[in-house]
């Protein structure tokens, strides 16, 4: 966080259901609406998009709360914490803390890629009163995405050492275990999510090579989500004017203007 943000954004450590702690950034000062931000796979609450949300949304009267998933960012959990249920549990813990502090607050979600996958699963596991969820480059086919990483070498690493490391420069080394792979196949989003659980606004890049736009279209059509596509957008959606558009659309959506 930069110096301007440091004046308002507080670092909070919440106790998790596993007995460790969840590192969070709290930029919510009693607003009637707060957005929980869920980062992407291998990213963290320190990502450029999350920091941009911490700057932009409070200016529109919207509180922001971000956190690190297990085995991500500042999480004390090692690779054994990279489990789909653990990620859902931590999102639930953050939300429960917010609702306990302010029972009348409207809780919304901004979720990127893997974070969108976890958010949608969480909504399907414990339905809310049709909250607003803004999904950026949603990894709606997360099991198939990770299956592409299972190269012959990755298979050998799994057998030899019990994990493999994807060939990508993540914030932390991401160790993929058989337990995490089993989770992904168990938690297939298309078989678990149902329409009307939330009001969904999706943004996706037509040139996304991580999550093909056809998958985003299929999810939006199946479950009634609003979808906007950036013709030149890639997975991060940080190209010319894309960040600004995402921030503006997200704020309007959370305020009921979209």
Steps between C-alpha positions, in 0.01 A plus 500: 500500500621851425525780756157641417335161552695429819302776678170316458576135422551294813668160519289248691567135581185295548507154661411231248294188557823299478669683786739713293444863400361673190693813392259777399492864390205696639394820323146512636401786727137435576360536147168325446656295221827304505667297225701189584779463245619151403828493305603256228706183517859564605423868561430686824327793664798710389425460127461813284129432450432458872694815584307689231173387658619621842558842345197529273203349682521701826486814285154380393393431859569127489711324762760242394632192678767280338681191628749232396381150425686214674850444354482842331652838582567539873307189597692294758371183336733298279397299197296267721259791542427522129162330515171615348299454825761696697472792256122497532531481879722810511261698282221392735702603806568847357134547413381378840735745674364789292137403563564462873648849510212652300197270453324744265790550259455396137780257414608483135786320325768588247679185391771430243565171319551229767344735755183510287494120498525493881241776543244323281560171681458676834171652387379157393605340830333760723244707304459865596224744414602537133810718554689687227814331367728661242714237327819592313641235263313235697663155500167323457676189368770483766533116495567498126736796530723323753480173307694673221792534743526122539787449259700176504761675713233623742369144531850378580541772764168403659611139526853585619439780751124526547452831318590689185565871441333671202739676265387853582644789703244514780544716813587183694601158378171319442525128574215299349423187702278200426262625771453833320445321167235280661331809642479659156331199345260474793414869487397540137328837477255415222359211700481690832387853417134580436330807350372780721751444780650843432484795269806442280694747285783339302782666304728296277759543229440366152872414482516328840726196456459383861120477510360504144222751451273223370496354852401835649222531242374150579491575873326836448237347272444202730465698822365836385805719560559834332818472289713772341790403278812703428584434132876529560495385860735235636463320834623781732278764332764763567537626143428847367196636687396157628581556868314830501195343335497207743517733801223725368268212407562326832419811705184568300395137535547499876302826524214355295566716194586210266 
